[in-house]
Amino acid sequence: MKKILIQLDTDLLPSSFDRVVAVDADVDELFSYGGITPENVEPLVHGAIFTRGPQDLENTALFLGGSNTDDAEAVLQKVQNTFFGPMRVSLMFDPNGSVTTAAAAVLSAGQHLDLAQTKSVVLGGTGPVGYRACQLLARAGGEVTLVSRSEAKAAKATEKLNAMGYKGHVTPAGSSNGAEILQLANDAQFLLASGAAGVQFLTTEELKSLSNLKVAIDLNAVPPVGLEGIDVMAKAKTIDDLITYGAIGVGGLKMKIHKAGVRKLFESNSQVLETEALYELGRDFVKH
Ligand SMILES: NC(=O)c1ccc[n+]([C@@H]2O[C@H](COP(=O)([O-])OP(=O)(O)OC[C@H]3O[C@@H](n4cnc5c(N)ncnc54)[C@H](OP(=O)(O)O)[C@@H]3O)[C@@H](O)[C@H]2O)c1
């Protein structure tokens, strides 16, 4: 039976990036829909679950995407509420690549650090990528500082994360300049820059002054990079004693996780591949 992936995208034009990855992950047929909202998604979900018999539903799956992750989360909720009993198909949630990127960044750091014993600082921690990276770091048992320009935004995101009940703890911080970031990251071993594209947080000199830092990852590929001096291509590249990764250096692992997620969808009809599941899937591609 043919493997059909139904791409539900909250943007008007379904992401061509997600479509290319679906083809590279060997789906047989790809149905792409844009402009998806909680109000219009139900008939599309019914079309997915009522066409093939329950024993064949593992051959149909959903991919939920879109550039606005809050909108995509609302669609995710509605889709899950539309399933019932065995009438469901597996789904992957990765709006704007945020989930696979966060998973790849934390898995990369975890190759060099015992995350349960690590103090991490996440810049741009209120964004879709940074927020999920904080989630995974807390899940691993570490101490995490979630940094935003707004203390109130940081506090709101942190409250949600700590309510998830992970072993690790997240602390909010408001910061608007390099000097404040240096103070926050003074005793950290891991620094993740996940700010908006083109936003620079630290200069090379500032980054070098963080003497306790072991790993620094910058996810911003758009010049100027978030942490000056980190090459966008860097993949475990050392600068003095600091291990660095740039956006494209992390991107290779992100792509592997994305493809593996799409392939895994077709193993059964009841999977929900979100932050934790995609992180676990990514472990196959790194040293344990
Ligand atoms: N390598 C990859 O495969 C890949 C994939 C996806 C994304 N990315 C990159 O990962 C990064 C994070 O993505 P995202 O979608 O989470 O980003 P985002 O939502 O655009 O921005 C993340 C956070 O950056 C902060 N920010 C925005 N403008 C700022 C400014 N002028 N100064 C300081 N902070 C600012 C905001 O936090 P506050 O308002 O709370 O301060 C925002 O929540 C981006 O650089 C993106 O391009 C890489």
PDBQT file of the ligand as one rigid body, heavy atoms in Angstrom, charges set to zero:
ROOT
HETATM    1  N1  LIG A 301      20.034  25.696  11.546  1.00  0.00    +0.000 N 
HETATM    2  C1  LIG A 301      18.764  25.433  11.286  1.00  0.00    +0.000 C 
HETATM    3  O1  LIG A 301      18.469  24.395  10.697  1.00  0.00    +0.000 OA
HETATM    4  C2  LIG A 301      17.681  26.370  11.772  1.00  0.00    +0.000 A 
HETATM    5  C3  LIG A 301      16.324  26.026  11.674  1.00  0.00    +0.000 A 
HETATM    6  C4  LIG A 301      15.357  26.873  12.210  1.00  0.00    +0.000 A 
HETATM    7  C5  LIG A 301      15.769  28.062  12.784  1.00  0.00    +0.000 A 
HETATM    8  N2  LIG A 301      17.085  28.411  12.808  1.00  0.00    +0.000 N 
HETATM    9  C6  LIG A 301      17.551  29.655  13.406  1.00  0.00    +0.000 C 
HETATM   10  O2  LIG A 301      17.411  29.500  14.824  1.00  0.00    +0.000 OA
HETATM   11  C7  LIG A 301      17.214  30.787  15.411  1.00  0.00    +0.000 C 
HETATM   12  C8  LIG A 301      15.971  30.714  16.311  1.00  0.00    +0.000 C 
HETATM   13  O3  LIG A 301      14.815  30.462  15.533  1.00  0.00    +0.000 OA
HETATM   14  P1  LIG A 301      13.386  30.945  16.041  1.00  0.00    +0.000 P 
HETATM   15  O4  LIG A 301      12.419  30.643  14.983  1.00  0.00    +0.000 OA
HETATM   16  O5  LIG A 301      13.162  30.426  17.433  1.00  0.00    +0.000 OA
HETATM   17  O6  LIG A 301      13.671  32.532  16.122  1.00  0.00    +0.000 OA
HETATM   18  P2  LIG A 301      12.704  33.778  16.374  1.00  0.00    +0.000 P 
HETATM   19  O7  LIG A 301      11.400  33.326  16.899  1.00  0.00    +0.000 OA
HETATM   20  O8  LIG A 301      12.714  34.624  15.159  1.00  0.00    +0.000 OA
HETATM   21  O9  LIG A 301      13.501  34.576  17.510  1.00  0.00    +0.000 OA
HETATM   22  C9  LIG A 301      13.855  33.982  18.734  1.00  0.00    +0.000 C 
HETATM   23  C10 LIG A 301      13.921  35.025  19.814  1.00  0.00    +0.000 C 
HETATM   24  O10 LIG A 301      14.881  36.013  19.508  1.00  0.00    +0.000 OA
HETATM   25  C11 LIG A 301      14.593  37.177  20.284  1.00  0.00    +0.000 C 
HETATM   26  N3  LIG A 301      14.845  38.381  19.500  1.00  0.00    +0.000 N 
HETATM   27  C12 LIG A 301      14.135  38.857  18.422  1.00  0.00    +0.000 A 
HETATM   28  N4  LIG A 301      14.660  40.002  17.983  1.00  0.00    +0.000 NA
HETATM   29  C13 LIG A 301      15.713  40.281  18.807  1.00  0.00    +0.000 A 
HETATM   30  C14 LIG A 301      16.651  41.351  18.865  1.00  0.00    +0.000 A 
HETATM   31  N5  LIG A 301      16.629  42.374  17.997  1.00  0.00    +0.000 N 
HETATM   32  N6  LIG A 301      17.592  41.309  19.850  1.00  0.00    +0.000 NA
HETATM   33  C15 LIG A 301      17.642  40.280  20.726  1.00  0.00    +0.000 A 
HETATM   34  N7  LIG A 301      16.774  39.251  20.722  1.00  0.00    +0.000 NA
HETATM   35  C16 LIG A 301      15.826  39.251  19.766  1.00  0.00    +0.000 A 
HETATM   36  C17 LIG A 301      13.102  37.077  20.672  1.00  0.00    +0.000 C 
HETATM   37  O11 LIG A 301      13.051  36.896  22.072  1.00  0.00    +0.000 OA
HETATM   38  P3  LIG A 301      12.588  38.073  23.083  1.00  0.00    +0.000 P 
HETATM   39  O12 LIG A 301      11.599  38.944  22.362  1.00  0.00    +0.000 OA
HETATM   40  O13 LIG A 301      11.972  37.289  24.189  1.00  0.00    +0.000 OA
HETATM   41  O14 LIG A 301      13.841  38.767  23.467  1.00  0.00    +0.000 OA
HETATM   42  C18 LIG A 301      12.629  35.810  19.992  1.00  0.00    +0.000 C 
HETATM   43  O15 LIG A 301      11.697  35.078  20.762  1.00  0.00    +0.000 OA
HETATM   44  C19 LIG A 301      17.053  31.776  14.244  1.00  0.00    +0.000 C 
HETATM   45  O16 LIG A 301      18.270  32.458  14.069  1.00  0.00    +0.000 OA
HETATM   46  C20 LIG A 301      16.742  30.894  13.060  1.00  0.00    +0.000 C 
HETATM   47  O17 LIG A 301      17.145  31.461  11.845  1.00  0.00    +0.000 OA
HETATM   48  C21 LIG A 301      18.045  27.560  12.344  1.00  0.00    +0.000 A 
ENDROOT
TORSDOF 0
